[in-house]
Each structure stands twice: as C-alpha cells, then as structure tokens.
C-alpha cells in the first residue's frame, strides 16, 4: 500500500515545512550546513553568493528561533561564532538530499 503524501483536508504539515525552508536564503543556509557541518559566519557569507550581511544575520536568527540551527559563541577576541544544524535541523537532511538527487536526474 502506498504511503499517503497529500493531506488535502489538512495542509498544516506542508505549510509548516514551507515556512521553514521556502525562503531562498534559508534553504541555501541549510544546504551549506548539511554539506559543511559546523561553520563560522564568514564561511557561510563567503559560500552563499549574493546574500547581504543583514539578510544572512536575520535568516540565521529566524532559523535559530525555529530550532533548525544552533549558534555557539566563544568568548574570545575577536568574537568567534559557529553555526550547525540542531537535531530538528538534521531531520531536514533527507529533504535536502532528495532535492539534490532530483536536480541531478532532471537538470539536462
């Protein structure tokens, strides 16, 4: 028996997932954290073409508030901050991998 994928009567699960990953920058941030593991702010900024400092900061805060990423700040000079996926964020890894696989199969 096939697993039911669509929830026509209740779109809340789909809408919730979209609220996490639908914005262009959030999904790119998640992608780089999946690929790179724990990274510093500068590495994210360098690898995400076109993102501004303000946008990266706000997107990281939103993802942190939704418990998708973890932010670890070290008390040193200059300040050092690292970002990684939380347990909840790690549950998005299969989605990111499926998107990459789909892109490989259909990018002709």
C-alpha positions in Angstrom: 0.0 0.0 0.0 1.4 3.4 -0.9 2.0 6.0 1.8 -0.3 8.9 1.7 1.6 12.0 0.6 -1.1 14.6 0.3 -3.2 16.0 3.1 -5.9 17.8 1.2 -8.0 18.3 4.3 -5.1 19.4 6.4 -2.3 21.4 4.7 -0.7 22.4 8.0 2.2 20.0 7.9 3.1 21.1 4.4 2.6 24.8 5.2 4.8 24.4 8.3 7.6 22.9 6.3 7.3 25.6 3.7 7.6 28.3 6.5 10.9 26.8 7.5 12.6 26.3 4.0 10.6 28.3 1.5 12.7 31.4 1.5 15.6 31.4 -0.9 18.3 32.1 1.7 17.1 29.8 4.4 17.3 26.7 2.2 20.7 27.7 1.0 21.9 28.2 4.6 20.5 24.7 5.5 22.2 23.2 2.3 25.6 24.6 3.3 25.2 23.4 6.9 24.3 19.9 5.6 27.3 19.9 3.3 29.9 21.7 5.5 28.8 20.7 9.1 29.7 23.3 11.7 30.8 26.6 10.1 31.6 30.1 11.1 29.6 33.1 9.9 32.2 34.2 7.5 32.3 30.8 5.7 28.5 31.0 5.2 28.7 34.5 3.9 31.5 33.6 1.5 29.7 30.5 0.2 26.2 32.0 -0.3 26.5 34.2 -3.4 24.7 37.5 -3.2 23.5 37.4 0.4 24.0 40.6 2.3 25.2 40.7 5.9 21.8 42.0 7.1 19.9 39.2 5.3 22.3 36.4 6.5 22.0 37.7 10.1 18.2 37.8 10.0 17.9 34.4 8.3 20.2 32.8 10.8 18.2 34.3 13.7 14.9 33.0 12.3 16.4 29.5 11.8 17.7 29.6 15.3 14.4 30.7 16.7 12.7 27.8 14.9 15.3 25.4 16.4 16.7 24.5 13.0 20.2 25.6 13.7 22.4 26.1 16.7 24.6 29.1 17.4 27.6 28.7 19.6 29.5 31.8 20.6 33.0 31.6 22.0 34.2 34.2 24.5 37.4 35.3 22.8 38.7 38.2 20.8 37.9 38.6 18.1 34.5 37.0 18.7 34.0 33.6 17.2 30.6 32.3 16.4 29.8 28.9 14.8 26.6 27.6 13.3 25.4 24.0 13.0 22.2 22.0 12.4 20.2 21.1 15.5 18.6 17.7 15.9 15.5 19.2 14.3 17.5 20.7 11.5 19.3 17.4 10.9 15.8 15.9 10.2 15.8 18.1 7.0 18.9 16.3 5.6 16.8 13.7 3.7 14.8 16.6 2.1 18.0 18.4 1.0 19.4 15.1 -0.4 16.2 14.4 -2.2 16.3 17.8 -3.8 19.9 17.3 -4.9 19.1 13.9 -6.4 16.1 15.3 -8.2 18.3 18.1 -9.6 20.9 15.6 -10.8 18.2 13.5 -12.5 16.4 16.4 -14.2 19.0 19.0 -14.9 19.5 18.3 -18.6 
